[in-house]
Amino acid sequence: MFSIYPVPAIHDIHVITLDFPSEGTRFEIIDASGKLALSVPLTSASSVISVAHIAKGNYIARVISPEKRYGEQKFTVIREY
């Protein structure tokens, strides 16, 4: 299991996993059409990921490792004007 905050996100999201991720664990963001928008390695149980370059909209975040899938969560990216 994992959690992300803040939701909605503006510039960064914080990713917290319940256990220390094993080698090969990745954080992925999937857009509304099912395309992979971002994939980054996770090397600690607490990470900050920039979403500043991702278009505003609704996404699915997931954490996966070679051994298991941590789950999925919906979130939104917004922009301040």
Steps between C-alpha positions, in 0.01 A plus 500: 500500500603860446365850540545824310441861599400772439197417293437689283866557410647820359880461473610196704347194658634311797499122471508295821528119496438286807826313458834581345472439124710221356736547209306559179198664669346775287242774541287540189239752391243393241289758316127478425566329164706226667839629385800509729562867585787449747709214636770557761692266730418505872807462721350584839173462690440876463555682170408833342408482129461806278177517298568856377554379143181290487187658353212570735248220516410171668757224540561165661810455713643157563803350669631172363801282577628175356346320801167674547258773406438757773166609352358796310358838600317765303619859523470832320761748379386862505672827416491826694434814299 
